[in-house]
Amino acid sequence: MASPRAASELIDVHSHIYPEPYLELLETRQEIPRVVNRDGKREFLIFPEESHADVGGREMGAEFTDLDSKLAFMDRFGIGRSIVSLGNPWLDPFPGRAGDEAAAVVNESMSRLEGESGGRVSAMGVLPSSSVDAVLDALQGIVSTPGLHGVVTGPRIAGMDFDDGRLDPVWRELNDHGLPLFVHPQDGVALERLAGYRHTLPVGVGFPMETTVALTRLVFGGVLERFPDLELLVAHGGGCVPFLAGRLDAAWRSDEEVKRRLPRPPSSYFEKLHLDALVYYGPAFRAAHGLVGSQRLHFGTDHPFSVSDPAANLRTIDTELPSGAEQALVRGAGAAQLFGMQPPNQGGKGASFS
């Protein structure tokens, strides 16, 4: 009899691809975030330090845009299915009509990946940033578009922090449709304190801290209290939240005014999040697993960025979870439930969405 792990498909919930029209739009910008061409090669610049000529950005090869490159990467690591999303900076740099139009173009391009890959690569949609009304229109389009099975966002929606009450119609739409929202850092925080190390400290420290700020504002702002059925998937193991959840509970208990605004300890909301397992080693994995459990912890790669290390993350899953059933959940069974996917078929073409 096959083990639970052997019977499950490896599913990557954190994988990026950049449609060509989006990169061309970033090439029109004169300030970061932007894409520049140097010696016939594209470079991606999102942090202030990368804009200096003697530092430069990160090269964007075919793996950033090409579906065949994505499938080859998946084959290399035994990944049966990937749910890809546009990577940062999304459409925040384009807050007007150009961004609204770009959202439609990007979402149409992303929706084709499922058919073009034989069902192995599916996608999330992206939101415009011009207004809440534009976001709501985009969400309705995403819900009705085959091939799109969720939404990706940075730490703000339509330029607003997650606890801004004006976003309640957006949360309600996501809540009512059960549409997964993937929360990913965008710019990093405290970049002036992280200067001198190219993109390493902004990515390694600034990104998870930015995620932590966004999630704490979401929870302390009562969003998950008002919309308890939100399905939120958070990048990079939830930033620092698994480590800080107890401290945030203690801070909440110490402030009577905040307790009146938030009826339950913040950890009781954090434990309802879905986290990717992109944490690379045991102690961090144990913290993330301790907060949300195997059902809500999902394998991811962060391909095609250089921090991607699927082998390390797979080893960590296998080492930290002795139970084959729990390994199967983190490797793909939990993600299949989150995204409404059917089990892989016998023909080996991957899972399908219900």
N, C-alpha and C positions, 0 to 999 in steps of 0.2 A: 504494500500500500504506500502511495506517495505521501511524503511528509507535507504538513501545511505549507512549509516554506517552498518546497519543490513545486507545489501546485499553484503557487501564486506568481503573478507577473510583476516584474520590477518596473515601477512607474516613477518617473521623474516629475515632480510638481514645480520645480524651480529651474527653468531653462529659458534662455532668451533667444530671440531672433529679431533682426532689424530689417523690415521691408525697405527696398531701395528708395521708394518715394520719401520715406521718412528721413533717411540719411541725406538725401538731396535737400530736404528742407533745412536740416541742421547745417548744411554747407553754406546756406545763405546768411548765417549769423556771423557777426563780427566780434561777439563777446561770448565767453563761456556761459552755458554749455554749447559746444559747437563741434563740427567735424571739419578738419582741414586736410588738404592734399599736399604732401611733401614728397618730392621725388617719385611721383606716381603711386604713392601709398596713402591711404586714409589714416588719419590719427584722430582719436576721440579725446576731447579735452573737456573735463567737467569741473576740475578743481583749480583754484587760482594758481597754484604752483605749476601746473601743467601748461599754462599759457605762456610761460617764459621760454624763449627760444632755446636756451641751453638745457632745458628739462624736457619739454615736449610731452605729447600725449601717448596714448596706448594705441598700437597699430590695430586696425580693424581689417583682418583678412577675410577670406571667403567664409570662414566658420561663423561669422556674424550675420551673414545674409543668405547663405546657400542651404537649401533643404537637404541636398545630398550629403553635404558635410555634417549636418545634424544627424542624419541617419547613420552615417559611418561612425560617428562618435557613439551613438547609442549601441550599435553592434559591438563596438570594442568593449563596452562594459556590460553587455547583456541586458540592456534596458529595452523592455518590450514596448513601452509607450512613454511619450513625453507630452506634457501639457505646457506649451510654451507661452511666453508673454513678451511683449515689447519691454525692453530694458529702459532704465532711466536715460534721459530726463523726462520721458513721456511728452505731454503737450503743455506743460506749465510755461515753457519759454514762448508759447504762441497763444496768448490769452484772447485773441480776437477771432474774427471770422476765419482767418487762415488756419487757426487751430481747430475750429469746428469742422472745416472741410477736410483737414488732415486726419481727424479722427475717423471720418467715414471711409477715407481711402485706406488707412491702416487696418481698420476692422474688416473691410472687404478682403484685403490681401491676406490677413491672418486667417480668415474663415476658409480660404481655399486650401490651407495646408493639410487639413484632414483628408480631403479627397486626393490630393496630390501625393500623399505619403501612404496611401492604402490603409488609412485609419490609424497609423502609428503615431502621428503627430497631430495633436489637437491644440486649440489656442484659447486664450483669454482675450477679451476686448480691452480697449483703452478709452479713457474718457477725455472729452474736451475740458478746457479750463475757463471758458469765457463767462459762464453763468450756471446757476443751479438748473435753470430751465434747459440749457443745452445738455447738461449732464443727464437729466431725466429723459430727454429725447434719445440720447445715445444709449442709455440703459434699455429703453424699450426696443431699440434696434438690435442690441446684443441679445436680448432674451429671445427674439424672434428669428435670429440668424443661425442656420445650421453651421456647425463647425466652431462656434464660440460657446464656451461653457463656463465662463467666469469673467472677472474683471480684474485688472491690475491697477494699482494706484500708488503714488508716493505718499508722503506723510501729510499731504493736504489735498483737498478736493475743491476745485474751482477757487483755488487760492486761499481756502479757509482751513484752519485747524479742525481736527475731527470733533472737538467739543463745541463748535459753533452751532448754535441752535438753528441757523438758516439751512444747515445740511439735513435736518430731520426728514424732509421729503425724500432725499436720496437714501438715507438709512431705511426708511419705510419701504421704498421700492425694492431694495436689496432683500430686506427682511421678508417681504410678502412673496417674492419669487424664489426664495431660497438660493439665490445666486451667489456662489463663492466670490469673495473679494480678497485678492492677494495684496497684502500691504508690504511695501518694499521701500527701503531708504532711497533718498534721491540726491541730496547735496552733502550730507554729513553736517555735524555741528562742531562748534569750537575749532574751526579750521585754522584760525590764527594761532591757536595753541599747539597745533599739530604740524606746523610748517617745518620744512627742512628734510622731509623724508618722502618726497615725491607723492605718489598716491597711496603709499603703504599705510601710513597712519590714518589718513582720511577714510580709507576703506576698512582698515582693521579696527579703528576706534570710533571715528566720526559716524560711520554708518550705523553700527549697533546702538550707539547713543541716540541717534536721531530716531530710530525705531522705538526705543524705550520712551522717549518723550511723547511721541505720537500715541503710543498705546496707553500711557498713563493718563493723558488728557482725555482719550476716548473713554476710559473706565471711570475716572473721577468726574467726568462731565455727564455721566449717567446714560451714555448711549446704549450700552448693553443692558441696562435696567429697563429702558423704554422699548428696546427692540431685541428681545431675548433670543430670537431665532436667527440672528445674523450669523452667517458662516464666514468667519474671518480666518484666512491663512496668512501667517506672518513669516517673513523671510528671516534667515540666519538664526533659527532657533528662538525667535522672539527677542532678539537683542539681549539686553541685560535683565529683562523682566523675570525669567526663572530664578535668577540669583537674588533679585531685589524684592520678590513678592512678599516675603515675610517682613522685611523692613517697611514696605509700603503699608502693610496691615498695621504695623506698630504706629506709623505716622498717622494713619487714619484714626486709630483709637485715641490718639493724643489730641485730636482737634474736634471739639464738639460741633462747631459750625459745619465742618466738612462731613461729619457723621450724619447730620441732619439732611444734608443734600444727597448723600449716598447711603442707602439703608443697610448694605451688607459689606463685609470686608472686601477690599479690592481683589484679593486672591480668589474669591469665589467667582469673580467674573473672568479673571485671567485664565482660570483652569478650563474655561469653555472655548478658548481659542484653539485653532489648529496651528501647529508650528512645523516648519520644515526641520529636518534633522541635519542641516548644514552647519555642524558645529565641530567636526573634525576629530575630537578626542573625548575620552571617557568621562571626565568630570563634568564637562559642559553638557554632554548627552544625558548624564544622570540628572542634572538639574532640570533640563527641559522635560525629560520623561517623568520626573517627579511631580512636575506641575500639571501636565496634561495627560499623561499615560500613553500607552501604545496606540490606542484608537485614534488619537489626534496628533500623532507625530509621524511625519511623512518624509521619505527619501527625496533629496534634491541634489542637483549638481552645480548650479550657477554657471553652466556652460553657456557661452564660450569664453568667459572671463578667466584670467590667469589664476584666480584663487580657486578655480574648480579642481577638486581632488576626490572624484567618486570612490576610488579605491580606499582612501582613508575613511570616508564616511561609511562605506559598506563594512569595513573591518570593525568600526566602532559599533555599528548596529549588532553585528554578530557576536562581538565580545561582551557587550553590555547586556544583551538579552539572551539568556540561556534557553528560553522557551521558543520552540519553532513557531508556535502560533503567534507569539508576540513579534517575532522577526517578520513573519508574513504580513502582519498589520502595517508595520513601519515601511516595509519594502514596497507595498503596493495595495494591499487589501483595504486599508483604511482610506487611501486616496481614491480607490474605485468607488467606495461608498460616498465619500464627500462629493465627487463629481458625477455620481449617478452612472457609473460605467458597468457594463456587463462583464462577466469573467472572460478570459481569453478563449477563443474558439479552438477547435481541434486542428483547424487548418493553419494555425500559426500566424494569422493576420492581425492579431492583437485584439484587445477588447473593443467593444462598441458602446456607445452611449444609449441609454434608454430614452 
